Amino acid sequence: MQETQNMKAQFQNRDQVIIRTSIVGILTNVLLAAFKAVVGIASHSIAVTLDAVNNLSDALSSVITIVGTKLAGKLPDKKHPLGYGRIEYLSAMIVSGLVLYAGITSAVESVKKIIQPEKPDYSVISLVIIAVAVVTKILLGRYVKAQGEKVNSGSLVASGSDALSDAILSGSVLLCALLFTLTGLSLEAWVGVVISGFIIKAGIEMMTETLDEILGGRADPELTGQIKALLNQDEAVQGAYDLILYNYGPDRNYASVHVALPDTMTIREADRLTRRTEARVYKETGVIITGMGIYSYNTTPGEAADIENDVRSRVLAHDWVLQLHGFYLDQETKEMMFDAVMSFDINPKEGLKTLYDEIHAAYPDYKLTIAPDVDVSD
């Protein structure tokens, strides 16, 4: 009960930070868009006008981020027992689509201006506004990105990075305006094309990253390493394997894992160990272990240890076998079992047949059970 309350409080605080930061971004971008739009229209500058459109799309992105965060923060129910956290990924996909659309339309308008150029006309006030916009975007980008890293929000981190990129683009617009004012050389439309390219690139990158989250990417090696280290703190645990993380939204991670325990341990002892290790992992990482399987390992020295070493050397001689674990030998029933983690370079069925034939030929008296594991985490 206490863990559930802690999780609820943690998510509420995270949502508050995201919403507050997004509101700051909305207000700032709307003001920047308004000022730039006035400057762009008054000076006939396509680059400044497109920069205003870019700011407006950033504001819209922040609105969608807020909506997604509020929906994702809904409490679990019977229909969705693991919560609504993944809605954040859907909102991020919508944002990336809007950014991509803005980039494409900006590119079209810029090309039109290249074909039919129109000379801009800047005033001192216009140049000052653009310069202030550059500084504002830098400050906004640093603030939003820092808040995103603080609460592990991919949307905020992306928005912050995008704002810093926008500052560079706005800086290029300012340089372009100064160049025209001093020399009469107009590069407006060409700068517009460059800005459009950056916007399109940002949209594609955001969409790709979000798709990876939805499809399920490889688990963070730092996190999996930390979890395994916490599990191995008990002296009885010889190793932690087959760790799989299930993500149901930012900071909503569940996991399943196998641990190797001595074959002399009682069920009660194993139960106590799994309970305390699950609590330790949650306290240190926030990851909830929903299932912990058990491998037993031979504790008596002699033939079993010799056979394990031989089998291990034979199996790991294949470069497509990444790991062997869960080995156990029952000499009374003549059973041998172990798991082999295979790389993606070989078909699992082919690899399993090769290992089975090889080990069975070396130990024909044993009933052999080999479980092929997927290389899902480091």
C-alpha positions as CSV (number, residue, x, y, z in Angstrom):
1,M,0.0,0.0,0.0
2,Q,2.8,2.4,0.9
3,E,4.6,1.6,-2.4
4,T,1.5,2.4,-4.3
5,Q,1.1,5.7,-2.5
6,N,4.8,6.6,-3.2
7,M,4.4,5.8,-6.9
8,K,1.3,7.9,-7.1
9,A,3.0,10.9,-5.4
10,Q,6.0,10.5,-7.7
11,F,3.9,10.5,-10.9
12,Q,1.9,13.5,-9.7
13,N,5.0,15.5,-9.0
14,R,6.5,14.5,-12.3
15,D,3.3,15.5,-14.1
16,Q,3.3,18.9,-12.4
17,V,6.8,19.6,-13.5
18,I,6.0,18.7,-17.1
19,I,2.8,20.8,-17.2
20,R,4.5,23.8,-15.5
21,T,7.4,23.7,-17.9
22,S,5.2,23.2,-20.9
23,I,3.1,26.3,-20.0
24,V,6.3,28.4,-19.7
25,G,7.2,27.1,-23.2
26,I,3.8,27.9,-24.6
27,L,3.7,31.4,-23.4
28,T,7.2,32.1,-24.5
29,N,6.8,30.6,-28.0
30,V,3.5,32.4,-28.6
31,L,5.0,35.7,-27.7
32,L,8.0,35.1,-29.9
33,A,5.8,33.9,-32.8
34,A,3.7,37.0,-32.5
35,F,6.7,39.4,-32.6
36,K,8.4,37.5,-35.4
37,A,5.2,37.4,-37.4
38,V,4.8,41.1,-37.2
39,V,8.5,41.7,-38.1
40,G,8.4,39.1,-40.9
41,I,5.2,40.6,-42.5
42,A,6.4,44.2,-42.1
43,S,9.8,43.5,-43.5
44,H,8.7,41.0,-46.2
45,S,11.1,38.5,-44.7
46,I,10.2,34.9,-45.5
47,A,13.0,33.7,-43.1
48,V,11.6,35.6,-40.1
49,T,8.0,34.6,-41.0
50,L,9.0,30.9,-41.1
51,D,10.9,31.3,-37.8
52,A,7.6,32.6,-36.4
53,V,5.7,29.5,-37.7
54,N,8.4,27.3,-36.1
55,N,7.8,29.0,-32.7
56,L,4.1,28.5,-33.2
57,S,4.5,24.8,-33.9
58,D,6.7,24.6,-30.7
59,A,3.8,26.1,-28.7
60,L,1.4,23.7,-30.2
61,S,3.7,20.8,-29.4
62,S,3.8,21.9,-25.7
63,V,0.0,22.0,-25.7
64,I,-0.1,18.4,-27.0
65,T,2.5,17.4,-24.4
66,I,0.3,18.8,-21.6
67,V,-2.8,16.9,-22.9
68,G,-0.8,13.7,-23.3
69,T,0.6,14.0,-19.8
70,K,-2.8,14.6,-18.3
71,L,-4.2,11.6,-20.1
72,A,-1.2,9.4,-19.3
73,G,-1.6,10.3,-15.6
74,K,-5.0,8.6,-15.3
75,L,-5.1,6.0,-12.6
76,P,-5.1,2.3,-13.7
77,D,-8.5,0.7,-14.0
78,K,-10.0,-2.7,-14.9
79,K,-9.7,-2.0,-18.7
80,H,-6.1,-0.8,-18.5
81,P,-4.6,-2.3,-15.3
82,L,-1.1,-1.1,-16.0
83,G,-2.2,2.5,-16.5
84,Y,-2.2,4.9,-19.4
85,G,1.4,5.9,-19.5
86,R,2.0,5.0,-23.1
87,I,-0.4,7.8,-24.2
88,E,2.7,10.0,-23.8
89,Y,4.2,8.2,-26.7
90,L,1.2,8.7,-28.9
91,S,1.1,12.4,-28.1
92,A,4.8,12.6,-29.0
93,M,4.0,11.0,-32.3
94,I,1.4,13.7,-33.0
95,V,3.9,16.4,-32.1
96,S,6.5,14.9,-34.5
97,G,3.9,14.8,-37.2
98,L,3.1,18.5,-36.7
99,V,6.8,19.4,-36.8
100,L,7.3,17.4,-39.9
101,Y,4.3,19.1,-41.6
102,A,5.5,22.5,-40.6
103,G,9.0,21.8,-42.1
104,I,7.6,20.6,-45.4
105,T,5.2,23.5,-45.9
106,S,8.0,25.9,-44.9
107,A,10.3,24.3,-47.5
108,V,7.6,24.8,-50.2
109,E,7.2,28.5,-49.3
110,S,10.9,29.1,-49.3
111,V,11.3,27.5,-52.8
112,K,8.5,29.8,-54.0
113,K,10.4,32.8,-52.7
114,I,13.6,31.6,-54.5
115,I,11.7,31.4,-57.8
116,Q,9.9,34.8,-57.2
117,P,12.2,36.8,-54.8
118,E,11.1,39.7,-52.8
119,K,13.6,42.0,-51.1
120,P,13.1,42.5,-47.3
121,D,13.2,45.8,-45.5
122,Y,14.5,45.7,-41.9
123,S,14.2,48.4,-39.3
124,V,16.4,48.7,-36.2
125,I,13.5,47.6,-34.0
126,S,13.1,44.5,-36.1
127,L,16.8,43.6,-35.6
128,V,16.5,44.1,-31.9
129,I,13.4,41.9,-31.7
130,I,15.2,39.1,-33.6
131,A,18.3,39.4,-31.3
132,V,16.1,39.2,-28.1
133,A,14.4,36.2,-29.6
134,V,17.7,34.4,-30.0
135,V,18.7,35.0,-26.4
136,T,15.2,34.0,-25.2
137,K,15.3,30.7,-27.1
138,I,18.7,29.8,-25.6
139,L,17.4,30.5,-22.0
140,L,14.2,28.6,-22.7
141,G,16.0,25.6,-24.3
142,R,18.4,25.2,-21.3
143,Y,15.5,25.5,-18.8
144,V,13.2,23.0,-20.6
145,K,15.9,20.5,-21.2
146,A,17.1,20.6,-17.6
147,Q,13.5,20.0,-16.3
148,G,13.1,17.2,-18.8
149,E,16.3,15.4,-17.6
150,K,15.2,16.0,-14.0
151,V,11.9,14.1,-14.4
152,N,12.9,11.8,-17.2
153,S,10.6,13.3,-19.8
154,G,11.6,12.6,-23.3
155,S,9.1,15.2,-24.6
156,L,10.6,17.9,-22.5
157,V,14.2,17.0,-23.4
158,A,13.3,16.9,-27.1
159,S,11.6,20.3,-26.7
160,G,14.6,21.8,-25.0
161,S,17.0,20.5,-27.6
162,D,14.7,21.8,-30.3
163,A,14.6,25.2,-28.7
164,L,18.4,25.4,-28.6
165,S,18.4,24.4,-32.3
166,D,15.9,27.1,-33.0
167,A,18.2,29.6,-31.3
168,I,20.9,28.7,-33.8
169,L,18.4,29.1,-36.7
170,S,17.2,32.5,-35.3
171,G,20.8,33.5,-35.1
172,S,21.3,32.7,-38.7
173,V,18.2,34.8,-39.6
174,L,19.7,37.7,-37.6
175,L,23.0,37.4,-39.4
176,C,21.1,37.2,-42.7
177,A,19.2,40.4,-41.8
178,L,22.4,42.2,-40.8
179,L,24.1,41.1,-44.0
180,F,21.3,42.5,-46.1
181,T,21.2,45.8,-44.2
182,L,25.0,46.3,-44.6
183,T,25.5,44.9,-48.1
184,G,22.1,44.7,-49.8
185,L,22.7,40.9,-50.4
186,S,19.4,39.0,-49.8
187,L,19.7,35.4,-48.7
188,E,16.2,35.2,-47.1
189,A,14.7,32.5,-49.2
190,W,17.9,30.3,-49.0
191,V,18.0,30.6,-45.2
192,G,14.3,29.7,-45.2
193,V,15.2,26.4,-47.0
194,V,17.9,25.7,-44.4
195,I,15.5,26.4,-41.6
196,S,12.9,24.1,-43.2
197,G,15.5,21.4,-43.5
198,F,16.3,21.6,-39.8
199,I,12.6,21.4,-38.9
200,I,12.1,18.4,-41.1
201,K,15.1,16.7,-39.6
202,A,13.8,17.3,-36.1
203,G,10.4,15.9,-37.0
204,I,11.9,12.7,-38.5
205,E,14.1,12.2,-35.5
206,M,11.3,12.7,-33.0
207,M,9.1,10.3,-34.9
208,T,11.9,7.6,-35.1
209,E,12.6,7.9,-31.4
210,T,8.9,7.6,-30.5
211,L,8.5,4.6,-32.8
212,D,11.4,2.9,-31.0
213,E,9.6,3.5,-27.6
214,I,6.3,2.0,-29.0
215,L,8.0,-1.0,-30.6
216,G,10.1,-1.7,-27.6
217,G,13.9,-1.0,-27.8
218,R,16.8,-2.6,-26.1
219,A,16.8,-1.9,-22.3
220,D,19.2,0.7,-20.9
221,P,22.4,-1.2,-20.1
222,E,23.0,1.1,-17.1
223,L,19.6,0.3,-15.6
224,T,19.8,-3.5,-16.2
225,G,23.3,-3.6,-14.8
226,Q,22.1,-1.8,-11.7
227,I,19.2,-4.2,-11.2
228,K,21.5,-7.3,-11.6
229,A,24.0,-5.9,-9.2
230,L,21.2,-5.4,-6.6
231,L,20.0,-8.9,-7.1
232,N,23.5,-10.3,-6.7
233,Q,24.0,-8.6,-3.4
234,D,22.6,-11.8,-1.7
235,E,25.3,-14.3,-1.1
236,A,23.1,-17.2,-2.2
237,V,22.4,-15.6,-5.6
238,Q,25.0,-16.9,-8.1
239,G,23.8,-14.8,-10.9
240,A,20.8,-12.9,-12.4
241,Y,19.7,-13.7,-16.0
242,D,17.0,-13.3,-18.6
243,L,16.2,-9.8,-17.3
244,I,13.3,-8.3,-19.4
245,L,11.9,-4.8,-18.8
246,Y,8.3,-4.0,-19.8
247,N,7.7,-0.3,-20.3
248,Y,4.2,1.2,-19.9
249,G,5.2,4.8,-20.1
250,P,8.0,7.0,-18.8
251,D,9.2,5.8,-15.4
252,R,6.6,3.0,-15.5
253,N,8.9,0.0,-15.7
254,Y,8.1,-3.6,-14.8
255,A,10.5,-6.5,-15.0
256,S,10.9,-10.3,-14.9
257,V,14.2,-12.1,-14.2
258,H,15.7,-15.4,-13.3
259,V,18.2,-15.9,-10.4
260,A,20.5,-18.9,-9.7
261,L,20.1,-20.3,-6.2
262,P,21.7,-23.3,-4.5
263,D,19.8,-26.6,-4.8
264,T,19.9,-27.0,-1.1
265,M,17.7,-23.9,-0.4
266,T,14.2,-24.5,0.8
267,I,11.1,-22.9,-0.7
268,R,10.6,-20.7,2.4
269,E,14.2,-19.4,2.1
270,A,13.8,-18.7,-1.6
271,D,10.5,-16.9,-0.9
272,R,12.2,-14.6,1.7
273,L,15.1,-13.9,-0.7
274,T,12.8,-13.0,-3.6
275,R,10.7,-10.7,-1.5
276,R,13.6,-8.7,-0.1
277,T,15.4,-8.5,-3.4
278,E,12.2,-7.2,-5.1
279,A,11.8,-4.6,-2.5
280,R,15.5,-3.6,-2.8
281,V,15.3,-3.2,-6.6
282,Y,12.1,-1.1,-6.3
283,K,13.6,1.2,-3.7
284,E,16.8,1.8,-5.6
285,T,15.5,1.9,-9.2
286,G,11.7,2.3,-9.2
287,V,11.4,-0.9,-11.3
288,I,8.7,-3.4,-10.1
289,I,9.8,-7.0,-10.5
290,T,6.5,-8.9,-11.3
291,G,8.1,-12.3,-11.7
292,M,11.3,-13.9,-10.5
293,G,12.1,-17.4,-11.8
294,I,14.6,-19.6,-10.1
295,Y,17.5,-21.7,-11.5
296,S,19.0,-24.2,-9.1
297,Y,22.8,-24.8,-9.3
298,N,24.7,-27.9,-8.1
299,T,26.3,-27.3,-4.8
300,T,28.2,-30.7,-4.5
301,P,31.6,-30.7,-6.1
302,G,32.8,-33.5,-8.3
303,E,31.5,-34.9,-11.6
304,A,28.7,-32.3,-12.0
305,A,31.2,-29.4,-11.9
306,D,33.5,-31.1,-14.4
307,I,30.6,-31.8,-16.8
308,E,29.4,-28.2,-16.5
309,N,32.9,-26.8,-17.3
310,D,33.1,-29.1,-20.3
311,V,29.7,-28.3,-21.6
312,R,30.3,-24.6,-21.1
313,S,33.5,-24.7,-23.1
314,R,31.8,-26.6,-26.0
315,V,28.8,-24.3,-26.1
316,L,30.7,-21.0,-25.9
317,A,33.1,-22.2,-28.6
318,H,30.4,-21.0,-31.0
319,D,30.7,-17.3,-31.6
320,W,26.9,-16.9,-31.9
321,V,26.4,-18.2,-28.3
322,L,26.7,-15.1,-26.0
323,Q,26.1,-16.8,-22.7
324,L,25.3,-20.1,-21.0
325,H,23.5,-20.1,-17.7
326,G,21.0,-22.0,-15.6
327,F,23.1,-25.2,-15.8
328,Y,21.9,-28.1,-13.6
329,L,22.8,-31.7,-13.7
330,D,20.6,-34.4,-12.0
331,Q,22.8,-37.5,-11.8
332,E,20.1,-39.6,-10.3
333,T,17.6,-39.1,-13.2
334,K,20.3,-38.5,-15.7
335,E,19.0,-35.1,-16.7
336,M,21.0,-32.1,-18.0
337,M,19.5,-28.7,-18.5
338,F,20.8,-25.2,-19.3
339,D,19.9,-22.0,-21.2
340,A,21.9,-20.6,-24.1
341,V,21.7,-16.9,-25.1
342,M,22.1,-16.7,-28.9
343,S,22.9,-13.7,-31.0
344,F,20.7,-12.4,-33.8
345,D,23.2,-13.8,-36.3
346,I,21.8,-17.2,-36.3
347,N,18.3,-18.8,-36.6
348,P,17.4,-20.0,-33.0
349,K,16.1,-23.3,-34.4
350,E,19.4,-23.9,-36.2
351,G,21.5,-22.9,-33.3
352,L,19.4,-25.1,-30.9
353,K,19.8,-28.2,-33.2
354,T,23.5,-27.7,-33.4
355,L,24.0,-27.4,-29.7
356,Y,21.6,-30.4,-29.0
357,D,23.4,-32.6,-31.5
358,E,26.9,-31.7,-30.2
359,I,26.1,-32.1,-26.5
360,H,24.0,-35.2,-26.9
361,A,26.9,-36.8,-28.8
362,A,29.2,-36.1,-25.9
363,Y,26.8,-37.2,-23.2
364,P,24.4,-39.7,-24.8
365,D,23.3,-41.1,-21.4
366,Y,21.7,-37.8,-20.3
367,K,18.3,-36.5,-21.2
368,L,19.1,-33.0,-22.5
369,T,17.0,-29.9,-22.2
370,I,18.3,-26.7,-23.8
371,A,16.3,-23.4,-23.6
372,P,17.2,-20.8,-26.3
373,D,17.2,-17.3,-24.9
374,V,17.0,-14.1,-26.8
375,D,19.6,-11.4,-26.3
376,V,17.2,-8.8,-24.9
377,S,19.4,-7.0,-22.4
378,D,23.1,-6.6,-21.4
